[in-house]
Structure formats: C-alpha cells, structure tokens
Amino acid sequence: MNVLGIDIGGSGVKAAPVNTKTGKILQPVLKISVQKSAEPQEMMKAVKKILLHFKWTGPIGCGFPGSLRNGKVLFLGNLNQNWVGKSITSMLKKHGKSAITVVNDADAAGLAEMNFGAGKDKKGVVFLITAGTGIGTAVFIDGKLLPNTEFGHIELRGKIAEKRASAAVRTEQNLTYKEWAFRLDEYFSKINKLLWPDLIIIGGGISENFKEYKKHFTVPCRIVPAKLKNNAGIIGAAMSVIASKQKK
Ligand code: BGC
C-alpha cells in the first residue's frame, strides 16, 4: 500500500509517499519550515500545502512530537502548548476522507526501525530513543509497540532528562561527545533499571555519529545505532496506518 508519511517536528513539516511493503520513499521528500512556536493552524497550513503538492487523496500517517489518544494531543514537550486538546485527525480530515492515523514521532521512528532497520525481527523488549530537540522514546515487546511512552521526561539529576541529555542540549552547552555520552549513559542506566531492555536503538540525527561516542557507554545492555536515518519519521508515520489496521 502507498501511504503519505507526514512528520511534524520542531523545525517544520516533512513528508513523502511511502511504499509500506518495502519502506521505500517513492518521491522526493518535501520539507516546509515552520517555527516550533507556531500556532497549530499555521503548522496545519504547511500540511495542507504538502497534500496539495503530492495531490494526495490516499491514506495518511502522521507523526507528532507528543502523546496522543485517537489522534488528539494529550501532552507535548517542545511545540506550542495550544496543541493540547486539538484533534489532529479531525484537522487532517478536513482535507480528505481517506484513512488517517496519527502517532507519536518517536513511536513512528520505532515502527520504521522495527520493520526495516536495526529492530527487524528482534524479540524481547526493544527501547528506541530519538534525541533531537527533545528525547523521544518507543518501547516494543516482541515487535509490538507500547504507544506514547514519555521516558524522555524522567528525572535525571534534578532535571527532565531531555533538558540534560538531548542533542539540542549538547549543541547549546557545547559539550564534547565524551561529556554528552556520560549524560546519555547515565540516562540509559536509569532506563535499564526501569525496563531491562534486551536492545537499545539510538535513532534520529545522533545515530549518525554513533562511532564517536559509543565507547563511553557502560550500561550493561546492547546498544546499536538506527539503520534508517533522517527519513525514519516519515517511513514510520506511514507504517502507523498498517499498525493501526492490525490492531482492529
Ligand atoms: C515529547 C515526545 C516526543 C519527543 C521527541 C518530547 O518532548 O514529549 O512526545 O516524542 O519530544 O520529539
């Protein structure tokens, strides 16, 4: 099936049609920059432009950086707080009548990785993080997603973990990979004691420099970088349509 994968994030919206059997992106990704403080209506204008660009009338999967129930935003860390209570499904339905699924962005990255990347065929508990502006987390048990986990918001040295160990914090505080890996390692040690994962997958932009910092990890759990890079959010958003069909 071909699904339009849309990834709403801190720097804007990106999207492309995806073949959900192969995980392949079928047309060049379109990215529209929108400030993270933008009102929901403004962000949705970018989504509308995307639908028009691809002349899309088929199924849509949309990733969003917050917790959701039935497509409605319950909680979010880093975008405009006016998103809370908004139904993204209803907003998207205004533009088409096809199947629409909305999923947490890290869950989307996880779905992509479990289907086509480092988590493929992995049993047991798999924990995936994306560490960009915030820390997003996805937990899988024998390949099945436990949706909406917000382990980026656990406490670490008196702070919300994502305010201490995200990639954005590394840049803001000019931390070396060693200094930052120490924080991430401490974070993983906490996660290890809470979830005892069989595998940790590091996704998002930081997976690309894995070789630079992996030697600093001490946590007794296998840690690997994600295989799908920047487009995991789009691919996984598209895959969420399949995952939600399987649930029904
Ligand atoms: C949000 C998560 C999201 C993560 C990455 C966090 O601040 O609470 O829902 O997955 O950022 O975007």
Boltz pocket constraint, residues with backbone or C-beta under 6 A from the ligand:
constraints:
  - pocket:
      binder: B
      contacts: [[A, 64], [A, 65], [A, 66], [A, 67], [A, 75], [A, 76], [A, 77], [A, 78], [A, 104], [A, 105], [A, 106], [A, 107], [A, 130], [A, 133], [A, 134], [A, 135], [A, 136], [A, 137], [A, 149], [A, 150], [A, 152], [A, 162]]
      max_distance: 6.0
